[in-house]
Amino acid sequence: MIAGCRRDRDESMTLDELLTRFWSEITARPEGPMAFRFFVQPAVATFFAVRDGIEDARHGRPAYFSALFFNTGHRSDLVRHGWKSVRNVFLMAMIIDLAYQFIELRGFRPLQAVFVGMLLALVPYIILRGPTNRVARTIRRKDETRRRAA
């Protein structure tokens, strides 16, 4: 019984060490080699989010993030379209992070690559697509109002 408790404590220490290593390696990335990707990849994800947000406004679709959670009937279509738009940016973020890991850490940590890919590609896309839609809709309404008035 005591041996079982001790083994559980040893396993949690291993998990603590893994989490500590995970976060220390993640936070060291922006200052290491290939730090350019922390600017380039979110910029590319932003480009796709703006492009898709404007397209959503043009077609009268609701804001992406809110529709993803509240429009359950079209959720699979929204996820599919969003993934289609951002998957290459996400995959490139993962590949570049794996290259960084190979050069700097002398090994591969796939979970860290997935985390960095999500952070650099998916998060900016999801955050910016909806507000871009709203801004584009507002601009379209103002343009239509001006056209009608003229």
N, C-alpha and C positions, 0 to 999 in steps of 0.2 A: 504494500500500500504506500509506504513512504517512498519507495523507489519510483513508483508511478507518478507521484506528485513532483518528485525531483526532475523526472524526465520532462514533464509538462513545463516546468520552469525553464529548463535548458532549451526547449523548443521555442518558447516565447522570447528568450534571449536571442535566438537565431533570427526570429522574425523581427525583433527590434533592431538587430544589426543590419538586416536586409533593408528595412525601411530607412534607417539612418544613412546607409550607403546610397540608396535610391535618391533621397532628397539632397544629399550632399553632391552627388554627381549631376543631378538635374540643375541645381543652383549654380554649379561651376561652369555650365555650358556657355552662357552668354559672354564670358570673359575668355574663353578658350579659342582655339582655332576654329575657323568656319563660323564665327559669330555673325557674319553677314546674313545668315539664313533667318535670324531672329527679326530681321527687318524685311527681307525679301519675301519670305513665305507668307507672313500676315498681309503684306501688300498685295500679293497675288490673290489670296483668299478674299481680300477686300474688293479687288477688281471684279471677281466673279459674283460676289454678293451684291455689288452695285448694279452690275449688268442684269442679274436675275431679279433684283428688286424693281428696277425700271421696267423690265418685261412683265413682272407681276402687275404693276400699276397700269401698264398699257392694256392688259387683258382683264383688268377689273378684279384681280384676285386679292384676297385679304393678306394682311401682313404675315410673313412666313412663320415666325416663331409662335405667334398667338394661334395661327391656324393649325400649326403642328400639334398643339395641346388641346384646342377647343373644337376643332373641326374634325371629329373622329371619322366621318364618312370618307374623307379624302386623305387621311393621314398616310396611307401607304403610297399614294401617288406623290404626295409632298416629299416624303422621305426619299423615294426613288429619284425624283427630279433633283432634289438637293444633293444627293450622293453622286448623281451623274455629273453635276456641275463642279463638285469640289473633290471628287475622288483622286484625280491626278495630282492636285496640290497636296492632298493628304499622303498619298503614296510617295511623292517626291520628298516630303518632309521626313517621312520614315526612312527612306533610302539615304538621305543626306545624314540623318542622325546615326544610322548604322555605320556609315562611313566614318563619321566623327568618332563613334565608339571604337571602331577598329583601329583608327590612328591614335587616339588619345588614351583610351582605356585598355587597349590590347585585348579586346574581347567583344562579344555581342550581348546586349541586354534588350531583347525584343520588347518586353513590357515598357521599358523606358522609351523605346522608339515609338510605340503606339501612343504613349502619353504625350510625348513631344509633338507628334503628328496631330493629335487632337488639339493640343494647345495652340499650335501655330497655324493650323488650317481650318479645323472645324469650328472652333470657338469664334474667331473673327467672322466667319461666314454666317453662322447662326445669329450672332448679335447684330450684324449690320444689314442683313437682307431686309428685315422688316421695316426698320426706320427709313431705309432708302425707298421702299415702296410708299411709305406714307408721304415722304417729301415729294416724290415724283407725282403722286396723286394730287397733292396740293398744287404743284406747279401746273399740272394738266388742267385742273379746275380753273385756275386763274387765267390760263391761256384761252380756254373755252369761253370764259366770261368776257374777256377782252374781244374775242372774235365776234361774239354775239352783239356786244355793244357797238362794234365798228360797223 
